[in-house]
Amino acid sequence: MPFASLNLHPSLLKGVKELGFTRPTPIQADAIPPALEGRDLLACAMTGSGKTAAFVLPILQRLIDTKRGTTRALILSPTRELALQILEDINDLAVHTPVTAAAVYGGVGMGPQEHALRSGVDIVVATPGRLLDHMKQPYAKFSGLEVLVLDEADRMLDMGFLPDIKRILRHIPAKRQTLFFSATMPAPIAALTREMLHDPAMINLARKSAPAVGITQAVYPVRQELKAALFLALLAKGDMREALVFTRTKHRADRLTKHLIREGIKAERIHGNRSQAQRTEALAGFKSGKYRVLVATDIAARGIDVEELGHVVNFDVPKVPEDYIHRVGRTARAEATGDAFTFVSPEEEGDLRSIERAVGKRLPRVTLPDFDYAAKLNVQLEVPLAERIAAIRAKKAEDRARSKAKEARRASHASTQGGRPSSGGPGRTGGGSSGGSGRRGGGPSRPRSGGSR
């Protein structure tokens, strides 16, 4: 069916057309009509299915002709990257409407976010932790809220946000429309839906978790120490113009990125230890073509949206099948096509079998012609556990020594001061010549208000 058949406002249809969308994806076709009717939604939707437009378009339709100055829709997201991507999608779809939106997330200053909340921006897209920081202040008002969206609810559960979500629910109107999207439905999420939703429209709940249609999946068996060399060989073939690469840990992401740069590949990384400015620059540079390779951990798996991304590489096999689904879902978005390659060492075969059971098929094994699988290379991307423990212990010992030295200096200074006459000692009357209280700022010191307020 065409988008025109969904009874959307002409301004929204114009925006959709300019983005090149002619017909809705299955999740959009199923979710938009009941959402436009004002019903609650409970939907299973995978990354790359077009679910953002499935909840953004009904919100925009609802707000397009309302008075401005009050926040009427709140979208909760698990990561900063996903919040920014949702905001970008809102702005693209609302380009011909007066609807305004802002993102609220950690890692950046609260000032501009406070301004947006004070002005009553129409739609707020927020991560739970930073939103609660603002909710402690009187300017964060949600009494006029009409729509709440939980996007990637299972990911928020994984990241420990469930208590935060429940706190947020206590500060928003109980009478509202709630749109609930999750890739999977673990028991805590199912319980939360029963608390939050009223007679919801159920969408795709019986479907099996699987990667988006259009993804060509392949497995490359390779020894752990040869993974970097294999990736460089694939890049050298020239078929892989750009690649989003997922590693198991932040440390491996850092070391792989540095190794690629040493080999002449323009690369950057994105993970939880990077500042928001660094993460934003890395993602923008990858989208613009400045970086050919973006190395990421799973924190970014649900927040990276790159048009026509051709290749996702699982440098390490994810421990959880759902993470595999979301990683490879970064390619073949909006019914496009793409390749997902997974490097599997002998130690990771068990995790791969779990993934194959989840997707319901055996993934094809591939070998790269002319690659020396027997090479004696040893690119260390992971510091051995014993070395990491030794480094941690050395750092703690250094901190203890520094603390003891500081205490010794403080004690020495205190004993030296104890031998000196005080300001009210012999030779001084203690009182001023004016006969006043005799205090020249000598009363109890008043704490200064620091910059942490």
C-alpha positions in Angstrom: 0.0 0.0 0.0 1.2 3.6 -0.6 1.8 6.0 2.3 -1.1 8.1 0.9 -3.5 5.4 2.0 -2.6 5.9 5.7 -4.6 9.1 6.0 -1.5 11.2 7.0 -1.5 15.0 7.0 -0.4 16.4 3.6 2.6 18.1 5.2 3.8 14.7 6.5 3.2 13.0 3.1 5.3 15.8 1.5 8.1 15.1 3.9 7.9 11.3 3.4 8.0 11.8 -0.4 11.0 14.0 -0.2 12.8 11.4 1.8 12.2 8.9 -1.1 9.7 6.7 0.7 6.9 5.5 -1.5 5.3 2.7 0.6 5.5 1.8 4.3 7.5 -1.1 5.6 5.5 -3.9 7.3 5.9 -2.5 10.8 4.8 0.9 9.6 1.8 -0.5 7.8 0.8 -2.4 10.9 1.6 0.2 13.6 0.6 3.5 12.1 -3.2 3.0 11.7 -3.9 1.9 15.3 -1.5 4.6 16.6 -3.4 7.2 14.6 -6.6 6.0 16.3 -5.0 6.8 19.7 -4.6 3.1 20.8 -1.7 1.9 22.8 0.8 -0.3 20.9 2.9 -3.3 21.9 5.2 -4.2 19.0 8.2 -6.5 18.3 10.3 -4.7 15.8 13.9 -5.3 14.8 16.6 -2.8 14.0 16.3 -1.7 10.4 12.6 -2.4 10.1 11.6 1.2 9.9 10.0 1.3 13.3 11.1 4.9 14.1 8.8 6.3 11.5 6.1 3.9 12.8 5.9 5.9 16.0 7.1 9.3 14.8 4.5 9.8 12.1 1.5 9.3 14.4 3.0 11.6 17.0 3.6 14.3 14.3 0.0 13.9 13.0 -1.3 14.4 16.6 0.8 17.5 17.3 0.7 19.2 13.9 -2.3 21.4 14.7 -2.0 21.8 18.5 -0.9 24.8 20.4 2.9 25.2 20.9 4.7 25.7 24.2 3.9 22.4 26.0 5.8 19.1 25.8 3.2 16.6 24.6 5.3 13.6 23.5 8.2 11.9 25.3 10.4 9.2 23.6 12.7 7.2 25.8 15.8 5.7 24.2 18.6 3.5 25.7 21.6 5.3 24.2 22.7 8.8 23.2 23.3 7.7 19.6 19.8 6.3 19.2 18.3 9.5 20.8 20.1 11.7 18.3 19.1 9.4 15.4 15.5 9.6 16.4 15.7 13.4 16.7 17.2 13.5 13.2 14.4 11.4 11.8 11.8 13.6 13.5 13.3 16.7 12.0 13.4 15.1 8.6 9.7 14.0 8.7 8.5 17.2 10.3 10.3 19.6 8.0 7.0 21.0 6.6 5.3 21.2 10.0 5.7 23.6 13.0 6.4 20.7 15.4 9.7 21.1 17.4 11.8 18.4 19.1 14.9 18.2 21.3 17.2 15.4 22.6 18.1 15.1 26.2 21.1 12.8 27.0 24.2 12.6 29.1 27.8 13.5 28.3 27.0 17.1 27.3 26.0 20.3 29.2 22.5 20.6 30.6 22.1 24.2 29.6 20.7 23.9 26.1 18.5 20.9 27.2 17.2 23.0 30.1 16.3 25.8 27.6 14.4 23.3 25.4 12.4 22.0 28.4 11.6 25.5 29.7 10.4 26.5 26.3 8.0 23.5 26.1 9.4 21.8 23.0 6.8 19.6 21.4 8.7 16.3 21.5 11.5 15.3 23.9 13.7 12.4 23.0 15.6 11.3 26.1 17.8 8.7 27.8 16.4 7.8 31.2 19.3 8.9 33.4 19.7 12.4 32.1 15.9 12.9 31.9 15.7 12.1 35.7 18.5 14.7 36.3 16.2 17.3 34.7 13.1 16.1 36.5 14.6 17.1 39.8 14.2 20.7 38.7 10.9 22.6 38.5 11.3 23.6 34.9 11.0 20.0 33.6 7.2 19.9 33.3 5.4 17.0 31.7 1.8 17.6 33.0 0.7 18.1 29.4 2.2 14.9 28.1 -0.1 13.0 25.7 2.2 10.3 24.2 5.0 8.2 25.7 7.2 6.0 23.5 9.6 3.3 24.9 12.0 2.4 22.1 14.3 -0.6 22.3 12.8 -1.5 25.7 14.7 -4.8 26.0 18.0 -2.9 25.5 17.0 -0.5 28.3 16.4 -3.5 30.5 19.9 -4.9 29.6 21.5 -1.5 30.5 19.7 -1.4 33.9 17.3 1.4 33.1 14.1 -0.4 34.3 14.1 1.3 37.8 14.7 4.7 36.1 11.8 4.1 33.7 9.5 3.3 36.7 10.6 6.5 38.4 9.8 8.5 35.2 6.4 6.9 35.0 5.6 8.4 38.4 6.2 11.9 37.1 4.0 11.8 33.9 0.3 11.7 33.4 -1.3 8.2 33.8 -3.8 9.1 31.1 -1.8 9.0 27.9 -1.1 7.0 24.8 1.8 4.6 25.1 3.7 3.1 22.2 6.0 0.2 23.3 8.6 -1.2 21.0 11.0 -4.0 21.8 13.0 -6.5 19.8 12.4 -9.3 22.4 10.0 -9.8 25.3 11.8 -11.1 28.3 9.7 -11.5 31.5 10.5 -8.1 33.1 9.6 -6.3 29.9 6.4 -8.3 29.6 5.5 -7.4 33.2 6.2 -3.7 32.4 3.9 -3.8 29.4 1.1 -5.0 31.7 1.6 -2.1 34.0 1.8 0.5 31.3 -0.5 -0.5 28.4 -4.3 -0.4 28.2 -5.9 -2.8 25.6 -2.9 -2.4 23.2 -2.8 -3.3 19.6 -0.4 -6.3 19.3 2.1 -6.3 16.4 4.5 -9.1 15.5 4.6 -10.6 19.0 4.6 -14.1 17.6 7.4 -13.5 15.1 10.8 -15.1 15.5 13.8 -12.9 16.0 15.7 -12.7 12.8 17.9 -10.2 10.9 16.2 -7.8 8.6 15.4 -9.1 5.1 18.2 -8.3 2.6 21.2 -9.2 4.8 23.7 -11.7 3.3 25.3 -13.4 6.3 28.6 -15.3 6.2 30.9 -16.8 8.7 34.7 -16.7 8.4 36.4 -19.4 10.6 39.8 -18.0 11.7 42.2 -18.2 14.6 41.9 -15.4 17.1 45.3 -14.0 16.4 44.7 -13.8 12.6 41.4 -11.9 12.7 43.1 -8.5 12.2 45.0 -9.8 9.2 41.9 -11.4 7.7 40.0 -8.1 8.0 42.9 -6.2 6.3 42.9 -8.7 3.5 39.1 -8.3 3.0 39.6 -4.5 2.9 42.4 -4.9 0.4 40.2 -6.8 -2.0 38.3 -3.5 -2.6 34.7 -4.9 -2.3 34.3 -3.4 1.1 34.1 0.3 0.7 33.2 1.0 4.3 32.6 -1.3 7.3 31.1 -1.0 10.8 33.1 -3.4 13.0 32.0 -4.8 16.3 34.4 -5.9 19.0 33.7 -7.6 22.3 35.4 -5.0 24.6 36.3 -1.3 24.6 39.9 -2.3 24.9 39.8 -4.4 21.8 38.1 -1.6 19.9 40.9 0.8 20.9 43.7 -1.6 19.9 42.0 -2.7 16.6 41.5 0.9 15.6 45.2 1.8 16.3 46.3 -1.3 14.4 44.2 -0.3 11.4 45.5 3.2 11.4 49.1 1.9 11.5 48.3 -0.2 8.4 47.1 3.0 6.6 43.3 2.5 7.1 41.3 5.6 8.1 39.5 4.4 11.2 37.9 5.6 14.4 36.1 4.0 17.3 33.0 4.6 19.3 32.3 3.1 22.8 31.3 4.0 26.3 34.6 5.4 27.4 34.7 8.0 24.6 33.3 11.4 25.4 30.1 12.5 23.7 32.1 14.9 21.4 34.4 12.1 20.4 31.5 9.7 19.7 29.7 12.4 17.7 32.7 13.2 15.6 33.5 9.5 15.0 30.0 8.8 13.8 29.8 11.9 11.7 33.2 11.2 10.1 32.1 7.6 9.3 28.8 8.9 7.7 30.7 11.5 5.6 33.4 9.0 4.4 36.2 10.6 6.4 36.7 7.2 8.1 36.4 4.0 6.1 36.1 1.8 9.2 34.2 2.5 12.4 35.0 0.2 15.3 32.2 -0.1 17.9 31.1 -2.0 21.0 27.5 -3.1 21.5 26.6 0.2 23.2 26.4 1.6 19.6 24.7 -1.3 17.9 21.2 0.3 18.2 22.2 3.9 17.6 24.1 4.0 14.4 22.0 4.7 11.3 24.1 5.0 8.1 22.5 5.2 4.7 23.6 2.5 2.3 26.0 0.9 4.8 27.2 -2.2 2.9 29.1 -4.2 5.5 28.9 -5.1 9.1 31.7 -7.2 10.5 31.4 -9.1 13.8 35.1 -9.1 14.7 34.1 -11.0 17.8 31.1 -13.3 18.1 28.5 -11.7 20.4 27.6 -13.7 23.5 23.9 -13.0 23.1 22.0 -13.9 19.9 19.9 -10.7 20.1 23.1 -8.6 20.0 24.0 -10.4 16.7 20.5 -9.5 15.3 21.0 -5.9 16.2 24.6 -5.7 15.1 23.9 -7.0 11.6 20.7 -4.9 11.5 22.9 -1.9 11.0 23.1 -2.9 7.3 20.2 -3.6 5.0 18.2 -0.9 6.6 14.8 0.1 5.3 14.7 -2.9 3.0 18.0 -2.2 1.4 20.7 -4.9 1.0 24.0 -5.5 2.8 26.6 -8.0 4.0 27.2 -9.2 7.5 30.5 -11.1 8.1 31.3 -12.8 11.4 34.9 -13.9 12.3 34.7 -17.1 14.4 37.6 -18.5 16.3 37.5 -22.1 17.5 36.8 -20.8 21.1 33.7 -19.0 19.8 32.0 -21.9 18.0 29.6 -22.4 20.9 28.4 -18.8 20.8 27.9 -19.1 17.1 25.8 -22.2 17.5 23.5 -20.3 19.9 23.1 -17.6 17.2 22.3 -20.1 14.5 19.6 -21.7 16.7 18.1 -18.2 17.3 18.0 -17.3 13.6 16.8 -20.8 12.6 19.5 -21.8 10.1 23.2 -22.7 9.7 25.2 -19.7 8.5 27.4 -20.4 5.5 31.2 -20.8 6.2 33.5 -18.9 3.9 37.3 -18.9 3.3 39.2 -16.1 1.6 41.3 -17.4 -1.3 45.0 -16.8 -1.0 44.8 -15.9 2.7 47.4 -17.7 4.8 45.3 -19.3 7.5 48.5 -21.0 8.9 50.5 -17.8 9.3 52.3 -17.3 12.6 51.2 -13.7 13.1 50.4 -12.6 16.6 48.5 -9.3 16.7 47.6 -8.8 20.4 44.3 -7.0 20.7 43.7 -8.1 24.3 46.0 -7.6 27.2 46.3 -11.0 29.0 44.3 -11.2 32.2 47.4 -11.7 34.3 48.9 -8.5 32.9 45.6 -6.5 33.4 45.4 -7.7 37.1 49.1 -6.8 37.6 48.5 -3.3 36.2 45.4 -2.8 38.4 47.3 -3.8 41.5 50.3 -1.6 40.6 47.9 1.4 40.1 46.3 0.7 43.5 49.7 0.4 45.2 50.7 3.7 43.6 47.5 5.4 44.8 48.0 4.1 48.4 51.6 5.4 48.4 50.5 8.8 47.1 47.8 8.9 49.8 50.3 8.0 52.6 52.7 10.7 51.4 50.0 13.3 51.4 48.9 12.4 54.9 52.5 12.6 56.1 52.9 16.1 54.6 49.7 17.1 56.2 50.7 15.8 59.6 54.2 17.5 59.3 52.5 20.8 58.4 50.1 20.6 61.3 52.9 19.9 63.8 54.9 22.9 62.5 51.8 25.2 62.8 51.3 24.0 66.4 54.6 25.5 67.5 53.8 29.0 66.3 51.9 31.7 68.4 48.3 32.1 67.5 46.9 35.4 66.4 45.3 35.9 69.9 48.5 34.9 71.8 50.9 37.0 74.0 51.5 40.5 72.8 48.0 40.9 71.3 44.9 42.0 73.1 42.8 39.9 70.9 40.4 42.8 70.6 40.5 45.5 68.0 41.2 49.2 68.8 37.6 49.9 68.2 36.5 47.6 71.1 34.4 45.5 68.8 34.1 41.8 68.7 37.8 41.4 67.9 37.1 39.2 64.9 38.8 40.1 61.6 37.1 37.4 59.6 38.2 35.0 62.4 34.8 33.4 63.0 33.8 30.1 61.6 34.5 30.1 57.9 31.5 29.9 55.6 31.6 27.5 52.7 31.7 29.0 49.3 29.3 27.9 46.7 31.4 26.0 44.2 31.0 25.5 40.5 29.3 22.2 41.0 25.9 23.7 41.6 
